[in-house]
Amino acid sequence: MADKKRPAATPGQAQQAMDRMIAAAQSGQQDIARRLGLNITDLTCMGFVIAAVEAGESPSPGDLAEKARLTTGAVTGVLNRLEKAGYVRRAPDPDDRRRLRITVEESAARRLRDVYGPFYQRLAALFAGYSATEVALLTDAFTRVEGLLRESSAELDDEAPAS
């Protein structure tokens, strides 16, 4: 649909729309976590594990701690809860039995697909209304915004807490 007319917008309006999208996403993630019997941190970590596995990686607890920006102690608690709830397993690394690798339980992956599936179907329908060039632009913008969010988070880590 390359010829579809898009509404004009200013950078300020784009930023406001992104802020609303982020707020809606955070609220939606809270709802999904509650539905799955998880807290938001555990759901976020589960997402990181699934993304790593889908990329052909076999994440370690240390990898997860780095990605989630948590301490290794906090990740131990997250993995304990996810394991108890049947979402993941920790298994010895076949190449270095001193290390652990995180695997996703198939039943958990199914539960997550069931919850996220309808939303992803709606996203696919939305993106189908854009041209390939527009989808590339959206993908570029999303990727760059993610980088800015990570950069901002790193800056906040470096600053002293507000008193």
C-alpha positions as CSV (number, residue, x, y, z in Angstrom):
1,M,0.0,0.0,0.0
2,A,2.7,2.4,-1.0
3,D,0.1,5.0,-2.2
4,K,-1.8,5.2,1.0
5,K,-1.7,8.8,2.4
6,R,-0.3,9.0,5.9
7,P,-1.2,11.8,8.2
8,A,1.4,14.6,8.7
9,A,3.1,14.7,12.0
10,T,5.7,16.8,13.8
11,P,8.7,15.3,15.7
12,G,6.9,16.3,18.9
13,Q,3.8,14.5,17.9
14,A,5.9,11.4,17.0
15,Q,7.5,11.5,20.4
16,Q,4.1,11.8,22.2
17,A,2.8,8.9,20.2
18,M,5.9,6.9,21.1
19,D,5.4,7.8,24.8
20,R,1.8,6.6,24.7
21,M,2.9,3.4,22.9
22,I,5.5,2.7,25.6
23,A,3.0,3.3,28.4
24,A,0.5,1.0,26.7
25,A,3.2,-1.7,26.2
26,Q,4.2,-1.5,29.9
27,S,0.6,-1.8,31.0
28,G,0.0,-4.6,28.6
29,Q,3.1,-6.5,29.8
30,Q,1.8,-6.1,33.4
31,D,-1.5,-7.7,32.3
32,I,0.3,-10.5,30.5
33,A,2.6,-11.2,33.4
34,R,-0.4,-11.4,35.7
35,R,-2.2,-13.8,33.3
36,L,0.8,-16.0,33.2
37,G,1.3,-16.0,37.0
38,L,4.6,-14.1,36.7
39,N,5.9,-10.7,37.8
40,I,7.0,-8.2,35.3
41,T,10.7,-8.8,35.9
42,D,10.3,-12.6,35.4
43,L,8.3,-12.0,32.2
44,T,10.9,-9.6,30.9
45,C,13.7,-12.2,31.6
46,M,11.6,-14.9,30.0
47,G,11.4,-12.7,26.9
48,F,15.2,-12.3,26.8
49,V,15.7,-16.1,27.2
50,I,13.2,-16.9,24.4
51,A,14.8,-14.3,22.1
52,A,18.3,-15.8,22.7
53,V,17.0,-19.3,22.1
54,E,15.2,-18.2,18.9
55,A,18.6,-16.6,17.8
56,G,20.2,-20.1,18.2
57,E,22.0,-19.1,21.4
58,S,22.0,-21.0,24.7
59,P,22.0,-18.3,27.3
60,S,23.7,-18.7,30.7
61,P,22.5,-17.0,33.9
62,G,25.3,-14.5,33.5
63,D,24.2,-13.7,30.0
64,L,20.6,-13.1,31.3
65,A,21.9,-10.9,34.1
66,E,23.8,-8.7,31.6
67,K,20.8,-8.5,29.2
68,A,18.3,-7.8,31.9
69,R,20.6,-5.5,33.8
70,L,20.2,-7.4,37.0
71,T,22.7,-8.8,39.5
72,T,23.6,-12.5,39.2
73,G,21.9,-12.9,42.6
74,A,18.7,-11.4,41.4
75,V,18.8,-13.6,38.3
76,T,19.2,-16.6,40.5
77,G,15.9,-15.7,42.1
78,V,14.2,-15.1,38.7
79,L,15.4,-18.4,37.5
80,N,14.3,-20.2,40.6
81,R,10.7,-18.7,40.2
82,L,10.7,-19.5,36.4
83,E,11.9,-23.0,37.0
84,K,9.3,-23.6,39.8
85,A,6.5,-22.3,37.5
86,G,7.7,-24.7,34.7
87,Y,9.0,-22.0,32.2
88,V,12.7,-22.8,32.1
89,R,15.3,-25.4,33.1
90,R,18.9,-24.9,34.0
91,A,21.2,-27.5,32.6
92,P,25.0,-28.0,32.7
93,D,26.8,-26.5,29.7
94,P,27.9,-29.5,27.6
95,D,31.2,-27.8,26.8
96,D,31.9,-26.6,30.4
97,R,30.0,-28.5,33.0
98,R,30.9,-25.8,35.6
99,R,28.5,-23.4,33.7
100,L,24.8,-23.5,33.4
101,R,22.6,-22.9,30.3
102,I,19.0,-21.9,30.4
103,T,16.5,-23.9,28.3
104,V,12.8,-23.1,27.7
105,E,10.2,-25.7,28.5
106,E,8.1,-26.4,25.4
107,S,4.9,-26.1,27.4
108,A,5.9,-22.7,28.5
109,A,6.7,-21.6,25.0
110,R,3.2,-22.7,24.0
111,R,1.6,-20.8,26.9
112,L,3.5,-17.6,25.8
113,R,2.5,-18.1,22.2
114,D,-1.1,-18.5,23.2
115,V,-1.1,-15.2,25.2
116,Y,1.0,-13.2,22.7
117,G,-0.4,-14.8,19.5
118,P,-3.5,-12.6,19.1
119,F,-1.5,-9.4,19.5
120,Y,1.2,-10.6,17.1
121,Q,-1.6,-11.4,14.5
122,R,-2.9,-7.9,14.9
123,L,0.6,-6.5,14.4
124,A,1.1,-8.6,11.3
125,A,-2.2,-7.2,9.9
126,L,-1.1,-3.6,10.8
127,F,2.3,-4.0,9.1
128,A,0.6,-5.6,6.0
129,G,-0.9,-2.1,5.4
130,Y,2.5,-0.6,4.9
131,S,4.8,-0.8,2.0
132,A,8.1,-2.6,2.2
133,T,9.9,0.8,2.4
134,E,7.6,1.9,5.2
135,V,8.2,-1.3,7.2
136,A,11.9,-0.9,6.7
137,L,11.6,2.7,8.1
138,L,9.6,1.5,11.1
139,T,12.1,-1.3,11.8
140,D,14.9,1.2,11.6
141,A,13.1,3.6,13.9
142,F,12.2,0.9,16.4
143,T,15.8,-0.4,16.4
144,R,17.2,3.0,16.9
145,V,14.8,3.9,19.7
146,E,15.8,0.7,21.5
147,G,19.4,1.8,21.3
148,L,18.5,5.2,22.7
149,L,16.6,3.6,25.5
150,R,19.5,1.4,26.4
151,E,21.9,4.3,26.2
152,S,19.7,6.4,28.5
153,S,19.4,3.5,30.9
154,A,23.2,3.2,31.0
155,E,23.5,6.9,31.7
156,L,21.1,6.6,34.6
157,D,23.2,3.8,36.0
158,D,26.2,6.1,35.9
159,E,24.5,8.9,37.8
160,A,24.0,9.1,41.5
161,P,20.4,8.5,42.6
162,A,18.3,11.5,43.1
163,S,17.7,12.5,46.7
